[in-house]
Structure formats: C-alpha cells, structure tokens
Amino acid sequence: MLTVSQLLAGKNHRLETVAPNEHVFEALKIMFEKDIGSLLVVEFGKLAGIFTERDYARKLVLQGKSSQNTLVRDVMSTKLITVKLEDSLDFCMQLVTEKRIRHLPVMDQERLVGMLSIGDLLKAALSEQANTIKQLESYING
C-alpha cells in the first residue's frame, strides 16, 4: 500500500503558500498563475490554515465582500485535517470522502512538508488499480 511519503515523492510540485495578512486578491492571483485551487496559509513558519476556492465563494463572494479589501486570515479555513508521511493512500481517501474535503496538508511532526489534493489521491489509486489488474492478467495468462 502506498504511503503519503511515496505519494509526495512522485509529485514535483512546489508547495504554494500565502501569509494570513495578504489580501485575498493577491492569493487569487497566485492560485490563477499556478492553476491551483488552494493555498496553505503559513505564519511564522507554522501552518495556520488553508485558503480555497470554496472559501472565496462562500465567505467572500456570497457575503458581498471585496477581495482587494479582505485579508486571507478573515476567510481562511482553520480547522485543518492533516496527514502524516506514514499514512496510507487508503486512509487519505477515507478522510477526503468522509470529511468532504479536497486538500490534505502533510506534516512531519510540526513541520509542513507538502500537500495532497483529491486529484493526487485519485491518480495514485487508479495507477495502483491498473498495476493490480496487470499483475492479475499476467498471473492468469501464466
């Protein structure tokens, strides 16, 4: 079974972060430029929250606030669900399904080391299934 550590090793994405005192407009520009749906919010080297497209839509747009006048800290999600390097792909899939979330920050002790998206998890699960099918076909065909 694949671990979070193995999943991160297969990714060559930079960890994109934003400070909580940045304006939402700046965070949105980063998300657009990087073609990503979220940014981890880091303050004084510590994970403070996550800012997602969902946060933007629900906490800013629907409330009539301006992205140029609102700070990330005012709309970010702070109740984070994180995973550890030794956690399994199955555990991560269970978390995103049960908690209805799309992003899992990865921690090594107290240190932020990466992030997995639901897309990363699905890609890994499909790849693992394809390998299993290939092995079974090889076994059957002898």
Backbone as JSON Lines, residues from 0, in Angstrom:
{"i":0,"aa":"M","n":[0.84,-1.19,0.0],"ca":[0.0,0.0,0.0],"c":[0.88,1.25,0.0]}
{"i":1,"aa":"L","n":[0.51,2.18,-0.84],"ca":[1.25,3.43,-0.94],"c":[1.1,4.28,0.31]}
{"i":2,"aa":"T","n":[2.17,4.96,0.67],"ca":[2.14,5.88,1.81],"c":[2.17,7.33,1.29]}
{"i":3,"aa":"V","n":[1.84,8.24,2.17],"ca":[1.88,9.66,1.85],"c":[3.29,10.05,1.4]}
{"i":4,"aa":"S","n":[4.29,9.53,2.06],"ca":[5.68,9.81,1.7],"c":[5.95,9.42,0.24]}
{"i":5,"aa":"Q","n":[5.47,8.25,-0.17],"ca":[5.66,7.79,-1.55],"c":[4.87,8.66,-2.53]}
{"i":6,"aa":"L","n":[3.69,9.07,-2.13],"ca":[2.88,9.93,-3.0],"c":[3.57,11.27,-3.21]}
{"i":7,"aa":"L","n":[4.11,11.83,-2.15],"ca":[4.81,13.12,-2.28],"c":[6.06,13.0,-3.14]}
{"i":8,"aa":"A","n":[6.75,11.88,-3.03],"ca":[7.97,11.68,-3.81],"c":[7.66,11.67,-5.3]}
{"i":9,"aa":"G","n":[6.46,11.22,-5.66],"ca":[6.06,11.18,-7.05],"c":[5.58,12.52,-7.59]}
{"i":10,"aa":"K","n":[5.39,13.48,-6.72],"ca":[4.93,14.81,-7.12],"c":[6.14,15.72,-7.3]}
{"i":11,"aa":"N","n":[6.1,16.56,-8.31],"ca":[7.17,17.53,-8.45],"c":[6.59,18.94,-8.42]}
{"i":12,"aa":"H","n":[5.63,19.13,-7.54],"ca":[5.02,20.45,-7.38],"c":[5.64,21.16,-6.19]}
{"i":13,"aa":"R","n":[5.8,22.45,-6.37],"ca":[6.24,23.29,-5.26],"c":[5.09,23.51,-4.31]}
{"i":14,"aa":"L","n":[5.4,23.65,-3.06],"ca":[4.4,23.94,-2.05],"c":[4.09,25.43,-2.1]}
{"i":15,"aa":"E","n":[2.87,25.78,-2.45],"ca":[2.48,27.18,-2.59],"c":[1.8,27.63,-1.3]}
{"i":16,"aa":"T","n":[2.26,28.75,-0.77],"ca":[1.72,29.27,0.49],"c":[1.42,30.76,0.37]}
{"i":17,"aa":"V","n":[0.68,31.25,1.34],"ca":[0.36,32.67,1.43],"c":[0.36,33.04,2.9]}
{"i":18,"aa":"A","n":[0.66,34.29,3.19],"ca":[0.63,34.79,4.57],"c":[-0.81,35.22,4.9]}
{"i":19,"aa":"P","n":[-1.21,35.08,6.14],"ca":[-2.58,35.44,6.51],"c":[-2.89,36.92,6.38]}
{"i":20,"aa":"N","n":[-1.86,37.77,6.36],"ca":[-2.09,39.21,6.25],"c":[-2.08,39.71,4.8]}
{"i":21,"aa":"E","n":[-2.02,38.79,3.84],"ca":[-2.13,39.16,2.42],"c":[-3.6,39.39,2.08]}
{"i":22,"aa":"H","n":[-3.83,40.24,1.11],"ca":[-5.2,40.43,0.64],"c":[-5.63,39.23,-0.21]}
{"i":23,"aa":"V","n":[-6.89,38.9,-0.13],"ca":[-7.44,37.76,-0.87],"c":[-7.15,37.9,-2.37]}
{"i":24,"aa":"F","n":[-7.2,39.11,-2.89],"ca":[-6.93,39.34,-4.3],"c":[-5.55,38.81,-4.69]}
{"i":25,"aa":"E","n":[-4.55,39.04,-3.85],"ca":[-3.19,38.55,-4.12],"c":[-3.14,37.02,-4.1]}
{"i":26,"aa":"A","n":[-3.86,36.43,-3.15],"ca":[-3.92,34.96,-3.08],"c":[-4.58,34.39,-4.33]}
{"i":27,"aa":"L","n":[-5.64,35.03,-4.8],"ca":[-6.32,34.58,-6.01],"c":[-5.42,34.67,-7.23]}
{"i":28,"aa":"K","n":[-4.6,35.72,-7.3],"ca":[-3.66,35.86,-8.41],"c":[-2.65,34.7,-8.42]}
{"i":29,"aa":"I","n":[-2.15,34.34,-7.24],"ca":[-1.22,33.21,-7.15],"c":[-1.9,31.92,-7.6]}
{"i":30,"aa":"M","n":[-3.12,31.71,-7.11],"ca":[-3.85,30.5,-7.48],"c":[-4.09,30.43,-8.98]}
{"i":31,"aa":"F","n":[-4.41,31.57,-9.59],"ca":[-4.63,31.63,-11.04],"c":[-3.33,31.32,-11.78]}
{"i":32,"aa":"E","n":[-2.23,31.98,-11.38],"ca":[-0.95,31.81,-12.06],"c":[-0.44,30.37,-11.96]}
{"i":33,"aa":"K","n":[-0.68,29.73,-10.81],"ca":[-0.19,28.38,-10.58],"c":[-1.21,27.31,-10.99]}
{"i":34,"aa":"D","n":[-2.42,27.75,-11.38],"ca":[-3.51,26.85,-11.77],"c":[-3.81,25.84,-10.66]}
{"i":35,"aa":"I","n":[-4.0,26.38,-9.44],"ca":[-4.3,25.55,-8.28],"c":[-5.57,26.05,-7.6]}
{"i":36,"aa":"G","n":[-6.17,25.21,-6.78],"ca":[-7.43,25.54,-6.13],"c":[-7.32,25.92,-4.68]}
{"i":37,"aa":"S","n":[-6.09,25.96,-4.16],"ca":[-5.94,26.32,-2.75],"c":[-4.51,26.77,-2.47]}
{"i":38,"aa":"L","n":[-4.38,27.46,-1.36],"ca":[-3.06,27.86,-0.85],"c":[-3.02,27.56,0.64]}
{"i":39,"aa":"L","n":[-1.92,27.01,1.09],"ca":[-1.74,26.83,2.52],"c":[-1.34,28.18,3.12]}
{"i":40,"aa":"V","n":[-1.9,28.48,4.26],"ca":[-1.62,29.75,4.92],"c":[-0.59,29.5,6.01]}
{"i":41,"aa":"V","n":[0.55,30.15,5.88],"ca":[1.67,29.94,6.8],"c":[2.03,31.26,7.47]}
{"i":42,"aa":"E","n":[2.15,31.2,8.8],"ca":[2.53,32.38,9.58],"c":[3.64,32.0,10.54]}
{"i":43,"aa":"F","n":[4.74,32.73,10.51],"ca":[5.9,32.46,11.36],"c":[6.37,31.0,11.2]}
{"i":44,"aa":"G","n":[6.35,30.51,9.96],"ca":[6.81,29.17,9.66],"c":[5.87,28.05,10.08]}
{"i":45,"aa":"K","n":[4.7,28.38,10.56],"ca":[3.73,27.37,11.03],"c":[2.48,27.4,10.17]}
{"i":46,"aa":"L","n":[1.89,26.23,9.96],"ca":[0.63,26.13,9.23],"c":[-0.48,26.76,10.05]}
{"i":47,"aa":"A","n":[-1.12,27.78,9.48],"ca":[-2.18,28.5,10.19],"c":[-3.56,28.21,9.62]}
{"i":48,"aa":"G","n":[-3.61,27.76,8.36],"ca":[-4.9,27.5,7.73],"c":[-4.73,27.16,6.27]}
{"i":49,"aa":"I","n":[-5.86,27.15,5.59],"ca":[-5.87,26.91,4.14],"c":[-6.9,27.85,3.53]}
{"i":50,"aa":"F","n":[-6.56,28.4,2.38],"ca":[-7.48,29.25,1.64],"c":[-7.8,28.55,0.34]}
{"i":51,"aa":"T","n":[-9.09,28.3,0.1],"ca":[-9.52,27.54,-1.07],"c":[-10.52,28.35,-1.9]}
{"i":52,"aa":"E","n":[-10.75,27.86,-3.11],"ca":[-11.78,28.46,-3.96],"c":[-13.13,28.44,-3.25]}
{"i":53,"aa":"R","n":[-13.38,27.39,-2.5],"ca":[-14.63,27.27,-1.75],"c":[-14.73,28.38,-0.7]}
{"i":54,"aa":"D","n":[-13.63,28.66,0.0],"ca":[-13.61,29.77,0.97],"c":[-13.94,31.08,0.28]}
{"i":55,"aa":"Y","n":[-13.35,31.29,-0.88],"ca":[-13.59,32.52,-1.63],"c":[-15.07,32.66,-1.99]}
{"i":56,"aa":"A","n":[-15.63,31.6,-2.53],"ca":[-17.03,31.66,-2.97],"c":[-17.99,31.84,-1.81]}
{"i":57,"aa":"R","n":[-17.78,31.1,-0.75],"ca":[-18.74,31.1,0.36],"c":[-18.56,32.25,1.34]}
{"i":58,"aa":"K","n":[-17.33,32.61,1.6],"ca":[-17.07,33.59,2.65],"c":[-16.82,35.0,2.14]}
{"i":59,"aa":"L","n":[-16.67,35.13,0.84],"ca":[-16.39,36.46,0.3],"c":[-17.47,36.86,-0.7]}
{"i":60,"aa":"V","n":[-17.56,36.12,-1.79],"ca":[-18.49,36.48,-2.86],"c":[-19.93,36.5,-2.35]}
{"i":61,"aa":"L","n":[-20.35,35.43,-1.71],"ca":[-21.74,35.35,-1.25],"c":[-22.07,36.36,-0.17]}
{"i":62,"aa":"Q","n":[-21.05,36.89,0.49],"ca":[-21.28,37.88,1.54],"c":[-21.03,39.31,1.03]}
{"i":63,"aa":"G","n":[-20.76,39.43,-0.26],"ca":[-20.6,40.74,-0.86],"c":[-19.34,41.48,-0.46]}
{"i":64,"aa":"K","n":[-18.32,40.75,-0.03],"ca":[-17.06,41.39,0.37],"c":[-16.14,41.57,-0.85]}
{"i":65,"aa":"S","n":[-15.17,42.43,-0.72],"ca":[-14.21,42.69,-1.79],"c":[-12.91,41.92,-1.54]}
{"i":66,"aa":"S","n":[-12.41,41.28,-2.58],"ca":[-11.15,40.54,-2.45],"c":[-9.96,41.48,-2.27]}
{"i":67,"aa":"Q","n":[-10.1,42.72,-2.69],"ca":[-9.0,43.67,-2.55],"c":[-8.94,44.32,-1.17]}
{"i":68,"aa":"N","n":[-10.04,44.2,-0.4],"ca":[-10.09,44.8,0.92],"c":[-10.18,43.77,2.04]}
{"i":69,"aa":"T","n":[-10.14,42.51,1.72],"ca":[-10.29,41.44,2.72],"c":[-8.98,40.68,2.84]}
{"i":70,"aa":"L","n":[-8.58,40.41,4.07],"ca":[-7.36,39.65,4.31],"c":[-7.65,38.15,4.28]}
{"i":71,"aa":"V","n":[-6.65,37.39,3.89],"ca":[-6.78,35.93,3.85],"c":[-7.21,35.39,5.21]}
{"i":72,"aa":"R","n":[-6.67,35.95,6.29],"ca":[-6.98,35.47,7.65],"c":[-8.47,35.56,7.96]}
{"i":73,"aa":"D","n":[-9.17,36.47,7.3],"ca":[-10.59,36.67,7.57],"c":[-11.49,35.65,6.88]}
{"i":74,"aa":"V","n":[-10.96,34.91,5.93],"ca":[-11.79,33.95,5.19],"c":[-11.19,32.55,5.1]}
{"i":75,"aa":"M","n":[-9.97,32.37,5.6],"ca":[-9.32,31.05,5.5],"c":[-10.01,30.05,6.43]}
{"i":76,"aa":"S","n":[-9.83,28.79,6.12],"ca":[-10.31,27.71,6.99],"c":[-9.2,27.37,7.97]}
{"i":77,"aa":"T","n":[-9.55,27.25,9.24],"ca":[-8.54,26.97,10.26],"c":[-8.68,25.6,10.89]}
{"i":78,"aa":"K","n":[-9.81,24.95,10.69],"ca":[-10.0,23.59,11.22],"c":[-9.45,22.62,10.19]}
{"i":79,"aa":"L","n":[-8.15,22.41,10.28],"ca":[-7.46,21.61,9.27],"c":[-7.39,20.13,9.64]}
{"i":80,"aa":"I","n":[-7.51,19.33,8.62],"ca":[-7.28,17.9,8.76],"c":[-5.99,17.62,8.02]}
{"i":81,"aa":"T","n":[-5.0,17.14,8.74],"ca":[-3.69,16.89,8.15],"c":[-3.38,15.4,8.17]}
{"i":82,"aa":"V","n":[-2.39,15.01,7.38],"ca":[-1.92,13.63,7.37],"c":[-0.43,13.61,7.64]}
{"i":83,"aa":"K","n":[0.05,12.41,8.02],"ca":[1.48,12.21,8.3],"c":[2.11,11.43,7.15]}
{"i":84,"aa":"L","n":[3.42,11.48,7.06],"ca":[4.15,10.81,5.99],"c":[3.9,9.31,5.94]}
{"i":85,"aa":"E","n":[3.65,8.71,7.1],"ca":[3.46,7.25,7.13],"c":[2.02,6.81,6.89]}
{"i":86,"aa":"D","n":[1.08,7.76,6.76],"ca":[-0.31,7.4,6.49],"c":[-0.44,6.78,5.11]}
{"i":87,"aa":"S","n":[-1.46,5.95,4.94],"ca":[-1.65,5.23,3.68],"c":[-2.57,5.98,2.72]}
{"i":88,"aa":"L","n":[-2.5,5.59,1.47],"ca":[-3.39,6.13,0.45],"c":[-4.84,5.86,0.83]}
{"i":89,"aa":"D","n":[-5.13,4.65,1.3],"ca":[-6.49,4.31,1.71],"c":[-7.0,5.23,2.81]}
{"i":90,"aa":"F","n":[-6.15,5.51,3.79],"ca":[-6.53,6.39,4.89],"c":[-6.85,7.79,4.35]}
{"i":91,"aa":"C","n":[-6.02,8.29,3.45],"ca":[-6.24,9.62,2.87],"c":[-7.54,9.65,2.08]}
{"i":92,"aa":"M","n":[-7.79,8.62,1.29],"ca":[-9.03,8.56,0.51],"c":[-10.25,8.55,1.44]}
{"i":93,"aa":"Q","n":[-10.13,7.83,2.53],"ca":[-11.22,7.77,3.51],"c":[-11.47,9.16,4.1]}
{"i":94,"aa":"L","n":[-10.39,9.88,4.44],"ca":[-10.52,11.22,5.01],"c":[-11.23,12.2,4.07]}
{"i":95,"aa":"V","n":[-10.76,12.25,2.81],"ca":[-11.36,13.21,1.89],"c":[-12.82,12.88,1.6]}
{"i":96,"aa":"T","n":[-13.14,11.59,1.63],"ca":[-14.52,11.17,1.39],"c":[-15.41,11.5,2.57]}
{"i":97,"aa":"E","n":[-15.0,11.1,3.75],"ca":[-15.82,11.3,4.95],"c":[-15.93,12.77,5.36]}
{"i":98,"aa":"K","n":[-14.84,13.5,5.23],"ca":[-14.82,14.9,5.68],"c":[-15.22,15.88,4.57]}
{"i":99,"aa":"R","n":[-15.4,15.35,3.36],"ca":[-15.81,16.17,2.21],"c":[-14.84,17.34,1.99]}
{"i":100,"aa":"I","n":[-13.55,16.98,1.94],"ca":[-12.5,17.97,1.71],"c":[-11.73,17.6,0.45]}
{"i":101,"aa":"R","n":[-10.98,18.54,-0.06],"ca":[-10.26,18.32,-1.32],"c":[-8.74,18.41,-1.17]}
{"i":102,"aa":"H","n":[-8.28,18.84,0.0],"ca":[-6.85,19.06,0.18],"c":[-6.4,18.54,1.55]}
{"i":103,"aa":"L","n":[-5.25,17.88,1.56],"ca":[-4.68,17.36,2.81],"c":[-3.25,17.87,2.98]}
{"i":104,"aa":"P","n":[-3.05,18.81,3.9],"ca":[-1.69,19.22,4.22],"c":[-0.94,18.04,4.86]}
{"i":105,"aa":"V","n":[0.33,17.91,4.54],"ca":[1.15,16.81,5.05],"c":[2.15,17.37,6.05]}
{"i":106,"aa":"M","n":[2.13,16.77,7.24],"ca":[3.0,17.23,8.32],"c":[4.02,16.15,8.67]}
{"i":107,"aa":"D","n":[5.22,16.6,8.99],"ca":[6.26,15.73,9.55],"c":[6.56,16.33,10.92]}
{"i":108,"aa":"Q","n":[5.98,15.73,11.94],"ca":[5.98,16.3,13.29],"c":[5.21,17.62,13.22]}
{"i":109,"aa":"E","n":[5.87,18.73,13.51],"ca":[5.22,20.04,13.48],"c":[5.51,20.8,12.18]}
{"i":110,"aa":"R","n":[6.23,20.16,11.27],"ca":[6.7,20.84,10.06],"c":[5.84,20.48,8.85]}
{"i":111,"aa":"L","n":[5.39,21.5,8.14],"ca":[4.64,21.32,6.9],"c":[5.59,20.86,5.81]}
{"i":112,"aa":"V","n":[5.29,19.72,5.18],"ca":[6.2,19.2,4.16],"c":[5.56,19.03,2.79]}
{"i":113,"aa":"G","n":[4.25,19.2,2.71],"ca":[3.61,19.06,1.4],"c":[2.1,19.12,1.5]}
{"i":114,"aa":"M","n":[1.48,18.9,0.35],"ca":[0.03,18.85,0.32],"c":[-0.39,17.89,-0.78]}
{"i":115,"aa":"L","n":[-1.43,17.14,-0.47],"ca":[-2.02,16.24,-1.45],"c":[-3.44,16.72,-1.76]}
{"i":116,"aa":"S","n":[-3.78,16.71,-3.03],"ca":[-5.13,17.07,-3.43],"c":[-5.9,15.78,-3.71]}
{"i":117,"aa":"I","n":[-7.2,15.92,-3.8],"ca":[-8.02,14.76,-4.13],"c":[-7.61,14.21,-5.49]}
{"i":118,"aa":"G","n":[-7.18,15.09,-6.39],"ca":[-6.69,14.65,-7.69],"c":[-5.45,13.79,-7.58]}
{"i":119,"aa":"D","n":[-4.52,14.16,-6.7],"ca":[-3.32,13.36,-6.47],"c":[-3.69,11.96,-5.98]}
{"i":120,"aa":"L","n":[-4.66,11.92,-5.06],"ca":[-5.08,10.65,-4.47],"c":[-5.77,9.76,-5.51]}
{"i":121,"aa":"L","n":[-6.64,10.35,-6.32],"ca":[-7.33,9.57,-7.35],"c":[-6.35,9.04,-8.39]}
{"i":122,"aa":"K","n":[-5.41,9.87,-8.78],"ca":[-4.41,9.44,-9.76],"c":[-3.62,8.25,-9.23]}
{"i":123,"aa":"A","n":[-3.2,8.33,-7.97],"ca":[-2.44,7.23,-7.36],"c":[-3.29,5.97,-7.23]}
{"i":124,"aa":"A","n":[-4.54,6.13,-6.83],"ca":[-5.43,4.97,-6.66],"c":[-5.67,4.29,-8.01]}
{"i":125,"aa":"L","n":[-5.9,5.06,-9.06],"ca":[-6.12,4.48,-10.39],"c":[-4.87,3.78,-10.91]}
{"i":126,"aa":"S","n":[-3.71,4.37,-10.65],"ca":[-2.46,3.75,-11.06],"c":[-2.24,2.43,-10.33]}
{"i":127,"aa":"E","n":[-2.54,2.43,-9.03],"ca":[-2.39,1.21,-8.24],"c":[-3.35,0.12,-8.74]}
{"i":128,"aa":"Q","n":[-4.58,0.5,-9.08],"ca":[-5.54,-0.46,-9.61],"c":[-5.07,-1.03,-10.95]}
{"i":129,"aa":"A","n":[-4.55,-0.17,-11.81],"ca":[-4.06,-0.62,-13.11],"c":[-2.91,-1.62,-12.94]}
{"i":130,"aa":"N","n":[-2.02,-1.36,-12.0],"ca":[-0.92,-2.3,-11.74],"c":[-1.44,-3.63,-11.23]}
{"i":131,"aa":"T","n":[-2.42,-3.59,-10.35],"ca":[-3.01,-4.83,-9.83],"c":[-3.66,-5.63,-10.95]}
{"i":132,"aa":"I","n":[-4.39,-4.97,-11.84],"ca":[-5.03,-5.64,-12.97],"c":[-3.98,-6.27,-13.88]}
{"i":133,"aa":"K","n":[-2.91,-5.53,-14.14],"ca":[-1.83,-6.04,-14.98],"c":[-1.2,-7.3,-14.36]}
{"i":134,"aa":"Q","n":[-0.97,-7.26,-13.05],"ca":[-0.39,-8.41,-12.35],"c":[-1.34,-9.61,-12.4]}
{"i":135,"aa":"L","n":[-2.63,-9.39,-12.2],"ca":[-3.61,-10.47,-12.26],"c":[-3.71,-11.07,-13.65]}
{"i":136,"aa":"E","n":[-3.71,-10.22,-14.66],"ca":[-3.75,-10.73,-16.05],"c":[-2.51,-11.55,-16.36]}
{"i":137,"aa":"S","n":[-1.37,-11.1,-15.89],"ca":[-0.11,-11.82,-16.1],"c":[-0.16,-13.17,-15.4]}
{"i":138,"aa":"Y","n":[-0.7,-13.2,-14.19],"ca":[-0.82,-14.44,-13.43],"c":[-1.77,-15.42,-14.13]}
{"i":139,"aa":"I","n":[-2.9,-14.93,-14.6],"ca":[-3.9,-15.77,-15.26],"c":[-3.37,-16.33,-16.57]}
{"i":140,"aa":"N","n":[-2.67,-15.48,-17.32],"ca":[-2.15,-15.9,-18.61],"c":[-0.88,-16.74,-18.48]}
{"i":141,"aa":"G","n":[-0.38,-16.83,-17.25],"ca":[0.74,-17.67,-16.89],"c":[2.0,-17.42,-17.59]}
